[in-house]
Amino acid sequence: MNSIARTLAFTLATCLSAGAMADERIQHAKGLPADTLAQAVSNLNSHNAQLAELLQQPLTPQRMDEAHLLSYTLENALQRIN
């Protein structure tokens, strides 16, 4: 019983510390800026076209990552347009 409790405590501590270390390493993309309305419309058009082309292909983890990265620029553009 005592060894089970130690194993569970060790496992929990390992998971929590690994999660904390992972949070420190995560860096999110910022996407292209949309400082002006013209820049926002241009970014929206180009990145929306890239996303549409990407979604015509079979979805893979790499393509999902590419779509995720495109979404940051699209979000910036939509915030400026709004």
N, C-alpha and C positions, 0 to 999 in steps of 0.2 A: 504494500500500500504506500509506504513512504517513497519508494522508488518511482511509483506512478505519479505521485504529486510532484516530485523533483523533475521528472520528464515533462510534465505538463507546464510547470513553471519555466523551464528552460525553453520549451517550444514557444510559449507565449512571449517571453522576453526576446527571443530571436526574431519572431514575426514583427513585434513592435519596433525593434531597433532597425530592422531592414526597411520597414515602411517609413520611418523617420529619415533614413538615409536617402531613400528614393525620392521623397518630397524635396530634399535639398538639391537634387540634381536635375529636377524637371525644369526645363526652360521652354516656355511657350513662344511660338512664333508671333510676330506682331502684324504681319501682312504689310502690304504696300500702303503708304499713307494716302489719304484723300483730303488734301489741304484745301482744294477748291472744288466747286461743283463740277467743273469740266474734267478735272482729274478723277473725281468719283465716278462720273458717267463712263469715262474711258476705262477705268479699272473694272467697273461692273460689267461692261460689254465684253472686254477681253477675258476676264476670269470666268464669267458665266459661260462663254463659249468653250473655254478649256474644260470646265466642269461637265458640260453637256457631252463633249467628245470623250472625256474620261469615262462617263457613265454608259457609253455605248459599248464598252468593252467588258469582258467578264470581271467581276469584282474580286480583287485579291487584297491581301493585307497592305501591299505597297500602294495600290490604287486608292484604298481607303485613306491611307496616310496622305497621299497627294490631295485628295478631296478635302481632307481636314485642313491642310495647309492653305488651299485655295479659299476656304471659308473665312479665314481671317481677313483677307483683302476684301472679300465680298461684304463682310460685316462692316469694315471701315467705310466702304463706299456707301452702303445703305444708311449708315449713321449720318454721313454728310448730307445725303440726299434728303433724309427725313428732316 
